[in-house]
Amino acid sequence: MLTRCILAERKKLRHSLILPACILIPIIPAIMGTFNYLQNLGILKSEWYSLWTQHTLFYASFFFAPLIGLYCSYLWRLEHRNNNWNSIMTAPVPVCCIYFAKLTVILTITLLTQLWTGILYLVCGKIAGLPGLFPPDIFFWLLRGTVGALPICALQLFLSMKIRSFSIPIAIGLVGSVLGTVLNSEGAGLFWPYCLMLLGMNANKSENTMSGELLPFFISVCLFTVIFGAASVWEMKHRDIHADQKLSPRAYHEAAITRSNLEDILTRLMKTEPAVSQVRR
């Protein structure tokens, strides 16, 4: 069932603007970071590591979290249109499968975004005249940043599910990311979900600041992900079609009838299954 839900979520992304956004938006902080690096060569002496500080200064602080918010808002967009919530509420599909399918798709897109960011970083480094390839640490920081983005994915999915507006969750992601930059500089990064991605990517740092602190990082990632994931599943299980203010009385009546019919069919199937098994024996 989960596999089918994932395939259904992937179909939503066909012919959508998610792929162009995934490709085009990370180019902006890459250009800004490279330009800033070239303008400060007298100060930035660590070559690839210095370029990394400038790329992540813009990308991780202002673009990454809103980009995840964009992915999540688009994935919930169809459910918020044309009373499609009624279809979810009446479909014989566990809400856990629906949620985890969305989370899996969002995390996959986030990983692709990170890999594309790494490619842009390499290209910009060669344009800036840096020798060789970037250090292996950078690839590890990109993957660790993806892990740190998992709580953001879970939180943004929850916000996009609760808020019908397409842009408000994205704006919340931007505010949370900027606030995370401030809290991270104060040493409180482990206690704010939007900081974990910054910590994972070693944003705006040329040295690995998390050496010996991976366990608290992973504990914080798991804790926030479980909290936001559980909140989303609980909300979906307890969501009432009355809550949709745009739902007409006729549409509500039809949805209630559909749910009643489904429950009746499932009850009959459960009753007839033992009898069929005895006949086969």
C-alpha positions as CSV (number, residue, x, y, z in Angstrom):
1,M,0.0,0.0,0.0
2,L,2.8,2.4,0.9
3,T,4.5,1.7,-2.5
4,R,1.3,2.6,-4.3
5,C,0.9,5.8,-2.4
6,I,4.5,6.8,-3.2
7,L,3.8,6.1,-6.9
8,A,0.6,8.2,-6.7
9,E,2.5,11.1,-5.1
10,R,5.2,10.9,-7.8
11,K,2.5,11.2,-10.5
12,K,1.5,14.5,-9.0
13,L,4.9,15.9,-9.8
14,R,4.7,15.0,-13.5
15,H,4.6,18.2,-15.7
16,S,4.8,20.3,-12.5
17,L,7.0,23.2,-11.7
18,I,8.8,21.4,-8.9
19,L,11.7,20.1,-11.2
20,P,12.4,23.6,-12.7
21,A,12.3,25.1,-9.1
22,C,14.7,22.3,-7.9
23,I,17.1,23.2,-10.7
24,L,16.8,27.0,-11.0
25,I,16.5,28.2,-7.4
26,P,19.8,26.7,-6.1
27,I,21.6,28.6,-8.9
28,I,20.8,31.9,-7.2
29,P,22.7,31.3,-4.0
30,A,25.5,29.6,-5.9
31,I,26.0,32.8,-8.0
32,M,25.7,35.0,-4.9
33,G,28.2,32.9,-2.9
34,T,30.7,32.7,-5.8
35,F,30.5,36.5,-6.3
36,N,31.0,37.1,-2.6
37,Y,34.0,34.8,-2.6
38,L,35.7,36.5,-5.5
39,Q,35.1,39.9,-3.9
40,N,36.9,38.8,-0.7
41,L,39.9,36.7,-1.9
42,G,42.1,38.8,0.3
43,I,40.3,37.5,3.4
44,L,39.1,34.1,2.3
45,K,42.3,32.0,2.1
46,S,41.1,28.4,2.4
47,E,40.1,28.0,-1.2
48,W,37.4,25.3,-1.4
49,Y,36.4,25.6,2.2
50,S,36.2,29.4,1.9
51,L,33.9,29.0,-1.1
52,W,31.8,26.6,0.9
53,T,31.3,29.2,3.6
54,Q,30.0,31.7,1.1
55,H,27.7,29.2,-0.7
56,T,26.1,28.0,2.5
57,L,25.9,31.5,3.9
58,F,23.1,32.2,1.3
59,Y,21.8,28.7,0.4
60,A,21.4,27.2,3.9
61,S,20.3,30.4,5.6
62,F,17.8,31.8,3.1
63,F,16.9,29.3,0.4
64,F,17.0,25.7,1.5
65,A,14.1,25.6,4.1
66,P,11.7,27.8,1.9
67,L,12.5,25.5,-1.0
68,I,11.4,22.5,1.1
69,G,8.3,24.5,2.0
70,L,7.6,24.9,-1.7
71,Y,7.9,21.2,-2.3
72,C,5.5,20.4,0.6
73,S,3.0,23.1,-0.3
74,Y,2.8,21.8,-3.9
75,L,2.4,18.2,-2.7
76,W,-0.6,19.2,-0.5
77,R,-2.0,21.5,-3.1
78,L,-4.3,19.0,-4.8
79,E,-5.8,17.9,-1.5
80,H,-6.8,21.5,-0.7
81,R,-8.5,21.9,-4.0
82,N,-12.0,20.9,-5.1
83,N,-12.8,19.3,-1.7
84,N,-10.3,16.5,-2.4
85,W,-9.9,16.0,1.4
86,N,-13.2,14.1,1.2
87,S,-11.6,11.6,-1.1
88,I,-8.8,11.0,1.4
89,M,-11.2,10.8,4.3
90,T,-13.4,8.2,2.6
91,A,-10.7,6.2,0.8
92,P,-9.8,2.8,2.3
93,V,-6.1,3.8,2.6
94,P,-4.3,4.2,5.9
95,V,-3.4,7.8,6.6
96,C,0.0,6.6,7.8
97,C,0.7,5.4,4.2
98,I,-0.4,8.7,2.7
99,Y,1.8,10.7,5.1
100,F,4.9,8.6,4.8
101,A,4.5,8.5,1.0
102,K,4.6,12.3,1.0
103,L,7.5,12.4,3.4
104,T,9.4,9.9,1.3
105,V,8.9,11.9,-1.9
106,I,9.8,15.2,-0.2
107,L,13.0,13.7,1.2
108,T,13.9,12.2,-2.2
109,I,13.5,15.7,-3.9
110,T,15.5,17.2,-1.0
111,L,18.3,14.8,-1.6
112,L,18.3,15.5,-5.3
113,T,18.4,19.2,-4.5
114,Q,21.5,18.7,-2.3
115,L,23.3,16.7,-5.0
116,W,22.5,19.4,-7.5
117,T,23.9,22.0,-5.0
118,G,27.1,20.0,-4.8
119,I,27.4,20.0,-8.6
120,L,26.9,23.8,-8.7
121,Y,29.5,24.1,-5.9
122,L,32.0,22.2,-8.0
123,V,31.3,24.1,-11.2
124,C,31.5,27.5,-9.4
125,G,34.8,26.4,-7.8
126,K,36.3,25.6,-11.2
127,I,35.0,28.9,-12.6
128,A,36.7,30.7,-9.6
129,G,40.0,28.9,-10.5
130,L,40.2,26.6,-7.6
131,P,42.6,23.6,-8.1
132,G,41.5,20.0,-8.2
133,L,38.2,18.8,-6.8
134,F,36.5,19.8,-3.6
135,P,37.5,18.0,-0.4
136,P,35.6,14.8,0.5
137,D,34.3,16.5,3.7
138,I,32.0,18.6,1.5
139,F,30.1,15.5,0.2
140,F,29.7,14.2,3.7
141,W,28.4,17.6,4.9
142,L,25.8,17.6,2.0
143,L,24.5,14.2,3.1
144,R,24.5,15.2,6.7
145,G,22.6,18.4,5.7
146,T,20.0,16.1,4.1
147,V,19.6,14.3,7.3
148,G,19.3,17.6,9.2
149,A,16.6,18.6,6.7
150,L,14.4,15.6,7.7
151,P,12.7,17.5,10.6
152,I,12.1,20.5,8.3
153,C,10.4,18.2,5.8
154,A,8.2,16.7,8.5
155,L,7.3,20.2,9.9
156,Q,6.6,21.8,6.5
157,L,4.4,18.9,5.6
158,F,2.4,19.5,8.8
159,L,2.2,23.2,8.1
160,S,1.1,22.7,4.5
161,M,-1.5,20.2,5.6
162,K,-3.0,22.6,8.2
163,I,-2.8,25.8,6.1
164,R,-4.7,26.0,2.9
165,S,-2.6,28.9,1.6
166,F,0.3,27.9,-0.8
167,S,2.6,30.7,0.2
168,I,2.2,31.0,4.0
169,P,4.1,27.8,4.8
170,I,6.9,28.8,2.5
171,A,7.1,32.2,4.3
172,I,7.2,30.4,7.7
173,G,10.1,28.3,6.3
174,L,12.0,31.4,5.5
175,V,11.4,33.0,8.9
176,G,12.3,29.8,10.6
177,S,15.5,29.5,8.6
178,V,16.6,33.1,9.4
179,L,15.7,32.6,13.1
180,G,17.7,29.3,12.9
181,T,20.7,31.2,11.7
182,V,20.6,33.5,14.7
183,L,20.0,30.6,17.2
184,N,22.8,28.6,15.6
185,S,25.2,31.4,16.2
186,E,24.2,31.5,19.8
187,G,24.9,27.8,20.3
188,A,21.2,26.7,20.5
189,G,21.1,24.9,17.2
190,L,20.1,21.5,18.5
191,F,16.8,22.9,20.0
192,W,15.4,24.5,16.8
193,P,14.4,22.2,13.9
194,Y,15.5,24.8,11.2
195,C,19.0,24.8,12.8
196,L,19.7,21.1,12.2
197,M,20.1,21.5,8.5
198,L,22.6,24.4,9.1
199,L,24.5,22.2,11.6
200,G,24.5,19.2,9.3
201,M,25.9,21.2,6.3
202,N,28.4,23.0,8.5
203,A,27.0,26.2,7.1
204,N,29.3,29.2,6.9
205,K,32.1,27.3,8.5
206,S,35.4,26.2,7.0
207,E,36.1,23.6,9.8
208,N,33.9,20.7,11.0
209,T,32.2,22.1,14.1
210,M,30.3,18.9,14.8
211,S,33.2,16.6,15.4
212,G,32.3,14.5,18.5
213,E,28.7,15.9,18.6
214,L,27.0,13.6,16.0
215,L,25.0,11.7,18.6
216,P,23.1,14.7,20.0
217,F,22.6,15.9,16.4
218,F,21.0,12.6,15.3
219,I,18.9,12.4,18.6
220,S,17.6,15.9,17.9
221,V,16.8,15.0,14.3
222,C,14.9,11.8,15.3
223,L,13.0,13.6,18.1
224,F,11.7,16.5,16.0
225,T,10.9,14.2,13.1
226,V,8.9,11.8,15.3
227,I,7.0,14.7,17.0
228,F,6.0,16.4,13.7
229,G,5.3,13.1,12.0
230,A,3.0,12.0,14.8
231,A,1.3,15.3,14.9
232,S,0.6,15.1,11.2
233,V,-0.8,11.5,11.4
234,W,-2.9,12.4,14.4
235,E,-4.3,15.4,12.6
236,M,-5.2,13.3,9.5
237,K,-6.8,10.6,11.5
238,H,-9.0,13.1,13.4
239,R,-9.6,15.5,10.6
240,D,-13.4,16.0,10.0
241,I,-14.8,16.8,6.7
242,H,-16.9,19.4,8.6
243,A,-13.6,21.3,9.0
244,D,-13.6,22.2,5.3
245,Q,-15.3,25.5,5.3
246,K,-15.8,25.4,1.5
247,L,-17.6,22.1,1.7
248,S,-21.2,22.5,0.6
249,P,-24.0,20.6,2.5
250,R,-24.6,18.4,-0.6
251,A,-20.9,17.5,-0.9
252,Y,-20.8,16.7,2.8
253,H,-23.9,14.5,2.5
254,E,-22.4,12.7,-0.5
255,A,-19.1,12.1,1.3
256,A,-20.9,10.8,4.4
257,I,-22.9,8.4,2.2
258,T,-19.7,7.2,0.5
259,R,-18.0,6.6,3.8
260,S,-21.0,4.7,5.1
261,N,-21.1,2.6,2.0
262,L,-17.4,1.8,2.3
263,E,-17.8,0.8,5.9
264,D,-20.8,-1.4,5.0
265,I,-18.9,-3.1,2.2
266,L,-15.9,-3.8,4.4
267,T,-18.1,-5.2,7.2
268,R,-19.8,-7.5,4.7
269,L,-16.5,-8.7,3.3
270,M,-15.2,-9.4,6.8
271,K,-18.3,-11.5,7.6
272,T,-18.3,-13.4,4.3
273,E,-14.5,-14.2,4.3
274,P,-14.7,-17.0,6.9
275,A,-17.6,-18.6,5.1
276,V,-15.7,-18.6,1.9
277,S,-12.7,-20.1,3.6
278,Q,-14.9,-23.0,4.9
279,V,-16.4,-23.7,1.5
280,R,-12.9,-23.9,0.0
281,R,-11.9,-26.4,2.7
